[in-house]
Amino acid sequence: MNDSLSPVFAALADPTRRDMVARLTEADATVGELAKPYDVSVQAISKHLKVLEQAGLVTRVAEGHRSPVHLEAEVFELMTKWIERYRQRAEARYRRLDAVLAEMNDETTGRRSRKETA
């Protein structure tokens, strides 16, 4: 079984990595730029980036002395399709439950009406 989403969800389980991903939706950034808001070393940020890279969420492109980190949006399409499939299944299940509850309510209301008229 090819499970490409597990590393993605595992990578996004960390709040620092989620924040980095959110910041990369605005623009590519260098490791130093990504490290600025955090009270951790550049080395720690590099480790976070390695996890994101292994999950396929980001890539680094060498441009001279700079190595901007780029967000790979295609991975989000895979995640969205997976989430949407299960959201639709859950919605269908809730619609069936709503129908059963409505039917039960109709039966209960119908019985009360007959008792009240008797």
HELIX and SHEET records of a PDB file:
HELIX    1   1 LEU A    5  ALA A   11  1                                   7    
HELIX    2   2 PRO A   15  LEU A   24  1                                  10    
HELIX    3   3 VAL A   31  ALA A   35  1                                   5    
HELIX    4   4 VAL A   42  GLN A   54  1                                  13    
HELIX    5   5 GLU A   74  THR A  117  1                                  44    
SHEET    1   A 2 VAL A  58  ARG A  60  0                                        
SHEET    2   A 2 VAL A  69  LEU A  71 -1                                        
END                                                                             
